[in-house]
Amino acid sequence: MAQPGVPGEDDDSSVDLPCGRTVPVADFHLGMREYQCACGDSHAVVLDPHPLSRFVPEDTVEVLKTAIGTSPDDEFEEFGIAHLLGAVMEEHPQEMVVHDASRNGSVGYALLWVASFDARELHRRVVELVVNLMEHALGHAEDDAALQAFETQLADFDVDAFVDEYREVRDFEDEWDEPT
């Protein structure tokens, strides 16, 4: 008889994907960015050890960490991948799942997010969300000049072009991937 919370038992050993399929959590590893599913789709994959710089440059990561505070009872001390993916899930609740693998010591991660869309599309949606967060934060700063400058830069910003260039520079398939 399976015991709740015992690694390898119950929901710790498998994850329900957005497409409806169920697969073992061991199918996901730290180097993975996409899961090639038997349903025929490629699902974007994010694990809690993945850095925010997977999606945006380090200087933007630092701005986000400085500008976005976490609550005192938050288990994470600073804004990170869990917060960002939580925000993406709020925007796309039917298209993403999160799996808590924290009790499964054999997989190397605690949280797993899987999207119904591919890794490039997730990257695009994350960048759009980050831009919206930054615009919202500037709106609260009561600095009209900074907001105007941001909106001017935003008018020239092409999310798709940024994502393509960033993914090419980062070369996610290479084990020597480094922050930009």
C-alpha positions as CSV (number, residue, x, y, z in Angstrom):
1,M,0.0,0.0,0.0
2,A,1.4,3.4,-1.0
3,Q,2.1,5.9,1.7
4,P,1.5,9.6,1.1
5,G,4.7,11.7,1.0
6,V,7.0,8.7,0.6
7,P,9.4,9.4,-2.4
8,G,8.5,7.2,-5.4
9,E,5.0,6.8,-4.2
10,D,1.7,8.4,-5.2
11,D,2.0,11.8,-6.9
12,D,5.7,12.1,-6.2
13,S,6.6,9.6,-8.9
14,S,4.6,11.0,-11.8
15,V,3.4,14.3,-13.2
16,D,0.2,15.1,-15.1
17,L,1.1,17.1,-18.2
18,P,-1.1,19.9,-19.6
19,C,-2.0,17.5,-22.5
20,G,-3.5,15.0,-20.1
21,R,-0.7,12.4,-20.3
22,T,1.0,11.2,-17.1
23,V,4.8,10.7,-17.1
24,P,7.4,9.8,-14.5
25,V,9.1,12.8,-12.7
26,A,12.4,11.0,-13.4
27,D,11.9,11.9,-17.1
28,F,12.7,15.5,-16.3
29,H,16.3,16.6,-15.5
30,L,18.2,19.8,-14.8
31,G,19.5,20.3,-18.3
32,M,16.0,19.9,-19.8
33,R,14.2,22.9,-21.4
34,E,11.6,20.9,-23.4
35,Y,9.9,17.6,-23.1
36,Q,9.2,15.7,-26.3
37,C,5.8,14.2,-25.4
38,A,4.2,11.1,-26.9
39,C,1.2,13.4,-27.6
40,G,3.3,14.9,-30.4
41,D,3.9,18.2,-28.8
42,S,7.0,19.8,-27.3
43,H,6.3,21.0,-23.7
44,A,8.3,23.8,-22.2
45,V,10.0,22.7,-18.9
46,V,11.3,24.8,-16.1
47,L,12.8,23.5,-12.9
48,D,13.3,25.5,-9.7
49,P,17.2,25.5,-9.9
50,H,16.9,27.2,-13.3
51,P,18.1,30.9,-13.0
52,L,16.0,33.9,-14.1
53,S,18.8,34.6,-16.6
54,R,17.4,31.7,-18.6
55,F,14.9,34.3,-19.9
56,V,16.4,37.7,-19.4
57,P,19.9,39.2,-19.0
58,E,21.6,39.3,-15.6
59,D,21.2,43.1,-15.3
60,T,17.4,42.8,-15.8
61,V,17.4,40.0,-13.2
62,E,19.1,42.3,-10.7
63,V,16.5,45.0,-11.4
64,L,13.7,42.5,-10.8
65,K,15.2,41.3,-7.6
66,T,15.7,44.8,-6.3
67,A,12.3,46.2,-7.4
68,I,10.1,43.2,-6.5
69,G,10.0,42.4,-2.9
70,T,8.7,39.1,-1.4
71,S,6.5,38.8,1.6
72,P,8.1,37.9,5.0
73,D,6.4,34.6,5.1
74,D,7.5,33.7,1.5
75,E,9.8,30.6,1.5
76,F,12.0,32.3,-1.1
77,E,14.0,35.3,0.2
78,E,14.1,37.1,-3.1
79,F,12.2,37.3,-6.4
80,G,13.2,34.2,-8.4
81,I,12.0,31.6,-10.9
82,A,9.2,30.4,-8.7
83,H,7.7,33.9,-8.5
84,L,8.1,34.4,-12.2
85,L,6.6,31.1,-13.2
86,G,3.8,31.7,-10.7
87,A,3.0,34.9,-12.5
88,V,3.0,33.1,-15.8
89,M,0.7,30.5,-14.4
90,E,-1.7,33.2,-13.3
91,E,-1.8,34.5,-16.9
92,H,-2.1,31.1,-18.4
93,P,-3.7,28.7,-15.8
94,Q,-5.1,26.2,-18.3
95,E,-1.8,25.9,-20.2
96,M,0.7,25.2,-17.4
97,V,1.0,22.7,-14.6
98,V,3.3,22.8,-11.6
99,H,4.5,19.7,-9.8
100,D,5.9,19.6,-6.2
101,A,8.7,17.0,-6.2
102,S,10.3,18.3,-3.0
103,R,9.8,15.0,-1.2
104,N,11.4,13.0,-4.0
105,G,15.1,13.2,-3.3
106,S,16.1,11.3,-6.4
107,V,15.3,13.9,-9.1
108,G,17.5,16.9,-8.2
109,Y,14.7,19.5,-8.1
110,A,11.8,20.5,-5.9
111,L,9.5,22.2,-8.4
112,L,8.7,21.4,-12.0
113,W,6.6,23.5,-14.4
114,V,5.4,22.1,-17.7
115,A,3.6,24.2,-20.3
116,S,1.3,23.1,-23.1
117,F,3.4,25.1,-25.5
118,D,7.1,24.9,-26.4
119,A,10.1,26.5,-24.7
120,R,10.4,29.4,-27.2
121,E,6.8,30.3,-26.7
122,L,7.2,30.2,-22.9
123,H,10.3,32.4,-23.3
124,R,8.2,34.9,-25.3
125,R,5.4,35.0,-22.7
126,V,7.9,35.4,-19.9
127,V,9.6,38.4,-21.6
128,E,6.1,40.0,-22.2
129,L,5.3,39.5,-18.5
130,V,8.7,41.0,-17.4
131,V,8.1,44.0,-19.6
132,N,4.6,44.5,-18.1
133,L,6.0,44.1,-14.6
134,M,8.6,46.7,-15.3
135,E,6.1,49.1,-16.8
136,H,3.8,48.6,-13.8
137,A,6.6,49.3,-11.3
138,L,7.6,52.5,-13.2
139,G,4.0,53.6,-13.0
140,H,4.2,53.4,-9.3
141,A,7.5,55.2,-9.1
142,E,5.9,58.5,-9.8
143,D,8.8,59.5,-12.1
144,D,7.2,60.7,-15.3
145,A,10.5,61.1,-17.0
146,A,11.6,57.5,-16.3
147,L,8.2,56.2,-17.4
148,Q,8.3,58.3,-20.6
149,A,11.9,57.0,-21.4
150,F,10.8,53.4,-20.7
151,E,7.7,53.8,-23.0
152,T,9.9,55.3,-25.7
153,Q,12.3,52.3,-25.5
154,L,9.4,49.9,-25.4
155,A,8.0,51.3,-28.6
156,D,11.1,50.0,-30.4
157,F,11.3,46.7,-28.5
158,D,10.5,43.6,-30.4
159,V,9.8,40.7,-28.1
160,D,10.1,38.1,-30.8
161,A,13.4,39.5,-32.0
162,F,14.7,39.7,-28.4
163,V,13.8,36.1,-27.7
164,D,15.4,34.8,-30.9
165,E,18.6,36.7,-30.3
166,Y,18.8,35.8,-26.6
167,R,18.2,32.1,-27.2
168,E,20.9,32.2,-29.9
169,V,23.4,33.9,-27.6
170,R,22.5,31.6,-24.6
171,D,22.7,28.4,-26.7
172,F,20.7,26.3,-24.3
173,E,21.8,23.1,-25.9
174,D,25.5,23.7,-24.9
175,E,26.8,22.7,-21.5
176,W,28.9,25.9,-21.4
177,D,25.9,28.2,-21.4
178,E,26.7,31.3,-19.4
179,P,24.7,34.3,-18.3
180,T,24.7,37.3,-20.7
